[in-house]
Amino acid sequence: MKVLVIYESVGGNTRRAAELIGGTATFLGAEATVCSVTQVDLQALAEADLVFVGSWTDGLFLLGQRPGRVGRFKKLPWLDDKHVSVFCTYAHNPGGTIAGLSKVLEGKGAVVVGGQAVKRSQIDAEHVGPFVADQ
């Protein structure tokens, strides 16, 4: 199985989660590639059986949460029925980040098969590993 992990990160938390997802997928026997949304490996995308896409949570403390820099995800190539699992990192409340990112990716032709919000203080194998294994 080939897995691609695409992420958008500002402070490094989402990048760390993406690397953990890629590492967990590799541990479980997949061939995994991890890349930033601004430097997508198009060959890996074409060959991927499953794509994880992640963003940080932008917005106010309690309202208006959304994927950070969502415009970058809108520039992804057509996903042509690729199975995609969405993740986000957050500090206090993920709000609509998962739903918002899912909607953008579905608009790019993806089939969203799962989603997980990860609190930035819980980016570890205990909290991320089961999400990867379930996909």
C-alpha positions as CSV (number, residue, x, y, z in Angstrom):
1,M,0.0,0.0,0.0
2,K,1.2,3.5,-0.8
3,V,0.4,6.4,1.4
4,L,0.9,10.1,0.9
5,V,0.7,12.6,3.8
6,I,0.1,16.3,2.8
7,Y,0.2,19.0,5.4
8,E,0.0,22.7,6.0
9,S,1.9,23.9,9.1
10,V,2.8,27.2,10.7
11,G,4.3,26.4,14.1
12,G,5.4,22.9,13.3
13,N,2.6,21.0,15.1
14,T,0.9,19.8,12.0
15,R,4.2,18.9,10.4
16,R,5.0,16.8,13.4
17,A,1.6,15.1,13.2
18,A,2.1,14.5,9.5
19,E,5.5,12.9,10.1
20,L,4.1,10.7,12.9
21,I,1.3,9.6,10.5
22,G,3.8,8.8,7.8
23,G,6.0,6.9,10.3
24,T,3.1,5.0,11.7
25,A,1.9,4.0,8.2
26,T,5.5,2.8,7.4
27,F,5.5,0.8,10.7
28,L,2.3,-0.8,9.6
29,G,3.8,-1.9,6.3
30,A,2.9,0.9,3.9
31,E,5.3,2.9,1.7
32,A,4.8,6.5,3.0
33,T,5.7,9.9,1.6
34,V,5.2,13.1,3.6
35,C,5.2,16.6,2.0
36,S,4.0,20.1,2.4
37,V,0.9,21.3,0.6
38,T,3.2,23.8,-1.2
39,Q,5.5,21.0,-2.4
40,V,3.3,18.1,-3.2
41,D,5.1,15.1,-4.7
42,L,2.9,14.6,-7.8
43,Q,4.3,11.1,-8.5
44,A,3.5,10.0,-4.9
45,L,0.0,11.5,-5.3
46,A,-0.6,9.6,-8.5
47,E,0.5,6.3,-7.0
48,A,-1.1,6.7,-3.5
49,D,-3.8,4.3,-2.4
50,L,-4.6,6.6,0.6
51,V,-3.9,10.2,1.1
52,F,-3.8,11.9,4.5
53,V,-4.3,15.7,4.4
54,G,-3.8,17.9,7.4
55,S,-4.1,21.5,8.5
56,W,-3.7,23.6,11.6
57,T,-6.9,25.2,13.0
58,D,-7.3,28.9,12.4
59,G,-9.9,31.1,14.0
60,L,-10.9,32.7,17.2
61,F,-10.6,31.1,20.6
62,L,-14.1,29.7,20.7
63,L,-15.7,30.4,17.3
64,G,-15.0,30.4,13.6
65,Q,-12.4,27.6,13.5
66,R,-11.4,26.6,10.0
67,P,-8.5,25.0,8.2
68,G,-5.4,27.3,8.2
69,R,-4.4,28.7,4.8
70,V,-7.3,26.8,3.1
71,G,-6.5,28.5,-0.2
72,R,-3.4,26.3,-0.5
73,F,-5.6,23.1,-0.4
74,K,-7.8,24.6,-3.1
75,K,-4.7,24.6,-5.4
76,L,-4.1,20.9,-5.1
77,P,-4.5,19.0,-8.3
78,W,-7.7,17.0,-9.0
79,L,-7.9,14.1,-6.6
80,D,-9.9,11.8,-8.9
81,D,-11.7,9.6,-6.4
82,K,-8.6,9.2,-4.2
83,H,-9.4,8.0,-0.7
84,V,-8.5,10.8,1.7
85,S,-8.4,10.9,5.4
86,V,-8.4,14.4,6.9
87,F,-6.6,15.5,10.1
88,C,-6.1,18.8,11.9
89,T,-4.1,20.1,14.9
90,Y,-5.6,22.5,17.4
91,A,-4.9,24.3,20.7
92,H,-8.4,24.8,22.2
93,N,-11.2,23.7,19.9
94,P,-11.0,22.3,16.3
95,G,-14.6,23.6,15.6
96,G,-15.4,23.0,11.9
97,T,-11.8,22.5,10.7
98,I,-12.3,18.8,9.7
99,A,-15.6,19.5,8.0
100,G,-14.2,22.5,6.2
101,L,-11.2,20.7,4.9
102,S,-13.3,17.7,3.9
103,K,-15.5,19.9,1.9
104,V,-12.6,21.5,0.0
105,L,-11.1,18.1,-0.8
106,E,-14.4,16.6,-1.9
107,G,-14.7,19.6,-4.2
108,K,-11.3,18.5,-5.7
109,G,-12.8,15.0,-6.4
110,A,-11.6,13.2,-3.2
111,V,-13.6,10.6,-1.3
112,V,-13.1,11.5,2.3
113,V,-13.0,8.2,4.3
114,G,-12.0,9.5,7.8
115,G,-11.0,12.4,9.9
116,Q,-9.3,13.2,13.2
117,A,-8.6,16.3,15.3
118,V,-5.4,16.1,17.4
119,K,-4.8,18.5,20.2
120,R,-1.3,19.9,19.9
121,S,-0.4,18.7,23.3
122,Q,-1.3,15.1,22.3
123,I,0.7,14.7,19.1
124,D,2.0,11.2,19.9
125,A,1.7,7.6,18.9
126,E,-1.0,7.0,21.5
127,H,-3.3,9.5,20.0
128,V,-2.4,9.4,16.3
129,G,-1.6,5.7,15.9
130,P,-5.1,4.3,16.1
131,F,-6.3,6.9,13.6
132,V,-3.8,5.7,11.0
133,A,-4.4,2.0,11.8
134,D,-8.2,2.5,11.3
135,Q,-7.7,3.9,7.8
